[in-house]
Amino acid sequence: MSPAIRTLESVEQRCVALRAEIAHVGAMRPGSLVARYRRCGKPGCHCARPGAVGHGPSWSLTHAVAGKTVTRVIPADAVATTQQHLAEYRRFRDLVRALIVASEQACEAHLATARTADEVVEKRGSRRRSRRPSSPNSTR
């Protein structure tokens, strides 16, 4: 078996494995989860003291939808689940990128094996001899 065919088989196996892994991706969502702290503005509140962190955290999930940034407040009891969804989205995105790379490699390997097969095939010329075109001065 030629090295090009071995490479093609290994890349195709990688593509199959990546597709199988993508099929098992769970619930996911894109975006960034951010803990926000705010100051209420009341002069007697603990958040008004110098060096105070403020009230919070209040969790916000932001992501782009049709070119606009959308922000959604996430309840404190849903933060862990949201972090899992974000991690699953990142895993999905990485798997898709790896599948694209492997698929490109498979396409290149297909081309390489096709070129190798073409080189092996013996080219045969026609048995008829070609005629030279008549000269422009000819009356033929």
Sequence and secondary structure as in RCSB ss.txt:
>XXXX:A:sequence
MSPAIRTLESVEQRCVALRAEIAHVGAMRPGSLVARYRRCGKPGCHCARPGAVGHGPSWSLTHAVAGKTVTRVIP
ADAVATTQQHLAEYRRFRDLVRALIVASEQACEAHLATARTADEVVEKRGSRRRSRRPSSPNSTR
>XXXX:A:secstr
  HHHHHHHHHHHHHHHHHHHHHT  S   SEEEEEEE    TTSGGGSTT   EEEEEEEEEEETTEEEEEEE 
GGGHHHHHHHHHHHHHHHHHHHHHHHHHHHHHHHHHHHHHHHHHHS     SS       TT   
